């Protein structure tokens, strides 16, 4: 079979699905299932989402993809509650730990106070800052 390599900034949904389906199929041969979404959201009195956590549970780990709160809600313990709720739910679903990445100008100290440890760093990403990778093993 002859192939050519194509670089694009706009893959179609179908392009994405071919790669995803192929990877999922391969992973299944190794006993790894598909991921499950998890969200813990902060809502105002009108029930509008004002921040929260978005993640995925995959291979017995919680991957925290996004965690954000607006400035006026930070420092009041809401982030800790959101993170704790996600960790609790992940443990209920059989997870053994959680991992995430964050930049030095974001919240590495917040995660460290919550029991996460840095296991990797990329310097100058973006230039002048650090990109941290953190994890936390759950106590069962």
N, C-alpha and C positions, 0 to 999 in steps of 0.2 A: 504494500500500500504506500503510495506516495503522498506526502503531506507537505504543506508549506506553513510557515509561522507568520501569524498575523498579530500585529500590535494595535490595540484600539483603546480609546478613552470611553467608549460607549458600547460595552457588550450588551447584547439583547438579553431579555429574561430567559429565552431559550438557550443561549450560550451558557449562561450561568447555571441553568438547570442541568445541562449535560455534564458539566464538571462536578456539580454537587452530587448528582445521582451516581456518577462513577466512583467518587470518593466514598459515598455511603455504602455502596455495594462492596467495595474493597474492605472497608471497616467491618462490615458484617462478617466477613470471612475470618476476622480476628476476634469475634465475639463482642464487638463494640456496636451498640445500638445508635439510634438517632438522638438528637438533642431535644430537650423540652424547654419551652420558654418559661421564664419566671419574671414577674414584675411586682414591685412593692411601690405604690404610688402615694404621694402626699396630695391631698385635695383640700381646697378651701371650702367655706360654708356652702357655696353654690355647687359643690362637687366637681369643680373644674380641677384638672391636674395642674399642680404648681411646681412639681418636681418629683423626684423618685429614682428608683433603681430599675434597670433593665438588664436581664442576664439570660443565661442558658445553662441548663444542667446537661452535662455530657460526660460520659465515662466516669461516673461517680464523683464528679467535681462540679462545683458552681463556678461558672465564669461570669464575673461581674463586668458587663460590657460598658455600662453607663451608670453613673450616679451623680446627680446634680440637684442642687437646691439654690433658689435665688438668694442673693446676699442677705436680705432682711430676715431670712429663716435660718441662717447659719449661726452656730454657736448656742443654740437653744436645746440641743440634744435630739433634734428631729432626725438628723443624719445617722446618729447612733441607733435610734429606734428602727429606722428603715433598714440599715445594714444588719442589725440583730434579727429582725423579722425575716429577711432573706436567708440568713444563715440557718435560722431555725427551720424554715420551710425546706431548705436544701437537705438538712439532716433528716427531716421526716421523709424525704424522697430517697434516702440512702447515700447521700454524699459523704465523703470523707474529708473534704476540705473545700476551700474557695481560693480563687486567684483573680488577679486584675492587673491592669497597668495604669499608670498615672504619670503626669509630668511634674517636675520639681516646683512649678508655679501653681500647681493644683493642690492636691491634698495628701501627699505622702505621710505627713505627721499624723493626720487624722486616722489613716489606716494602721499605722504603727501603734497608736494608742488603742486601737481596736484589736490588737493581737496579730496583725499581719507583719511578716518579715520580708525584707527585700532579698530576692534571690538573683536578680540581674539588673544591670544598668546599661543604658546606651548613652554615652556622653555626646553632647552637642546635638541633641535631637529634641526640639529644634535648636539651632545654633544658640549657644549661651545658656542652655538649660539641660537638664538631665531627664531621661525617660526611664522610669522605674517599673519593675515587675515585682509584684508582691504575692505572697500566699499565706494561707492560714490553714493548718490542719485542725480538724474538729476533734474534741475529746469525746469519745463515746463511752 
